[in-house]
Structures are given as C-alpha cells and as structure tokens.
C-alpha cells in the first residue's frame, strides 16, 4: 500500500489497461443522503457528497458488503448502472475493518481529482469516526491511502446467492 502522507496521487500502472467494472450508484453526486447496499438510508450528511458513490454489484469487499466505488464526473441518478474503468483505489479503515474504494472514471483522473479524492477520504474517515463514537461502535477509523485497483479487485470475493447483506450494520 502506498503511503497516504506522501503520495497525493497514486503511481498508477502505466503498463496495462485499467480493469472495467459495473457500478450501481447509491449516492448521487451532491446528495445529502448516504445509502447502503440495501438501499436504506444510513445517515443524512450535513455536507453533500462530492462524488457519485456506489458499489460493484457482483463483488464483496473485505468487510463483507458490496465493493465500494466512486465515479468521477457529472451527477448520476440513484440506481444508475455504469461501466467504467477502475483507475486506482483508496483503502479506508472503518471500525477496524478494511474497506477498499475503487476510483472510477471514463478518463484518467487528473492530479487535482486525485488530491480531492484523498482529501475527501481523510475527512470522511474522521467524520465516520465521530459518527461511530456517537453510535457507540468501537474501532479505528482512518484513510490508509492509495492502492492499485487490481489489488482491491483481487481482495474482493464474488457475490453468491448466499449473501443476505453486510454482516455488520453500517
């Protein structure tokens, strides 16, 4: 994993084409409602989400919920399905559980977009830590920094019919 304190943008993998994934939008850019994979509202944010936020509907992340993905670009409607390239990923620790977030777009992200993504997740980890404290849910919260999208995808598991939802409440 790349050091989050020194790398504002990931090194990237220039030798290969980034993988393409399908993402279902759960939180449109500009929305104040944070929804989970079940579609239910997890919380109402005091700030709008700066990105389209969703999940890959065929993969489970390390914490047992659908693999998270954000999609850069203009606002997409709730429930929109898009096929986009996964350029990189950010690893977030939420209540001590690792949770990869794919960074997706139809174009290579600019240095400014990479900086904004990393700033957002550092801020989000602090806010989520406060929310978890208020909810009395223990565990460490932090943005761990960049990793390659291919590494995040390799850590994910295929979704099976046995999955009934995340093993912990978010």
N, C-alpha and C positions, 0 to 999 in steps of 0.2 A: 504494500500500500504506500502511496506517495505521502510525503509529509505535508499535512494541511497548513503548517505555519510558514512554509517556504514556497510552496507551489500554488500560485493563484490560478494557474491553468495546468491541466494535465499534459504530460509529454505526448500522449497520443500514440497511435500505432500507424505510422505512415506506410508500412509495408503491406497492409491489407485493407480491403474494403470493410467498413463497419457493418456489423450484423443489422438486419432489418427485423423489427418486431411489430406486432399489432398492439396498440394501446387503446384502452377504453377510458374516456375522460370521466372522472368522478368529481373533480373540482375545476370548473372553467376559470380561465384567467380573469381576475377581477372579482371573483366570488368571495363572499364572507363565510359561506357555509362549507365546513370541512366534512366531507362524507367518507365513509369507509367502504370496503369492498361489498358490503351487504346493501349499500345504498342509503343506509340510515345516517342521520346527521350525528357526527361525533362531537362537534362543538361549533359555536359561532365565533369567528375570529374578529378581533377589533380592527384588524388590517386586512385588506383584500389580498388574495393570493396573486403573486406577480407572474405565475406561470400556469399553464394548463397542467393539471396534476391528475394522474390516473394510474392504471395498472395493466400489466400484461395478463390477459385473462386465461392463459394456458400454463402459467408458471407460478410456483410458490417461492417466496423469498425465505431467507434464513429464519425469520420469526414466525413462519407458518401462515402468513397472509399472502395474498397475491403480490407478485413482484411489482414494486412501485416504479413509476416512470413519470418524468415531467417532459412536456412537449413545448419547446420554444416556439415563438411565433404568435400570430394573432389569436384572439379568443376563439375557442372551440366550444360548442354547446355540450351540455351534460349528456353523457351517453354516446357521444360521437366516437366512432371507431376509425383510427388512422393507422396506416402502415408507414413507419418512419425508421430512419437509421438511428441506432443507439451508438452515439459517439464516445461516450465515457460514462462513468457512474460516480456517485458520491456514496460513501458509507456513513450512515447515521447510527449511533447507539441510542436506543430508546428503552429506558428501564433495564439497562444491562444487556439488551438483545440487539444484535447486529441487524441492520436493515438497509440493504442496497437500494439506491435510487438511480435508475437509468436516466441519462441526459440525452434526450432525443430531439431530432430536428430533420427537416428535409435538406438542410445545408450544414456545412461545418460551422459550429459555433464560433463566434468572434471572441477575441480576448476579453472584450467588455462583457459579453454574455457569460463567459466562464467566471469572471470575477463576481458578477451579480449572483450566479448560482451558488458559488461558495459562500458569499456573504449571507445570502438567504438561509442556507442550511446551518451556518453557525448561529444566526439569530433564532431560527426555528428550534434548534436544539435547546437553547436557553429558555425559550417560551414554553416548549413542551415539558422541560424540567419543572418549571413553575406550575404548569397545569397538573403534572403528575404529583407534585407535592401537595397541591390543593385537593386532589383526588385520593391522596394517601396511597399512592402507588410507588413503592421504593425502586431504586436502581439508578445507575449512572445514565446521564443524557449528554451526548456530545456529537459534534460533527468530526468524523475521523479523517475526512479529506477524500482525495481522488483515488479511484481505482479504474482499471480498464473495464469497459462494458463486457468484453468477453469473459473476464474473471467473474463479474457479477452474474452473468448468464450461466456460467459453469457451476456456480454455487447454488443456483435455483434448482428446484425439483419440478418435474411435470405435475400438473394438476390431475388428480384422479377423481373418479366418481365418489370415492370415499370421503372427499373433503366436504365438510359441512360449514366451514367458516374458520376464522382465525381461532387458535387455541386460547388466546387471552383477549380480554376486552381492551380496546384502544380508546 
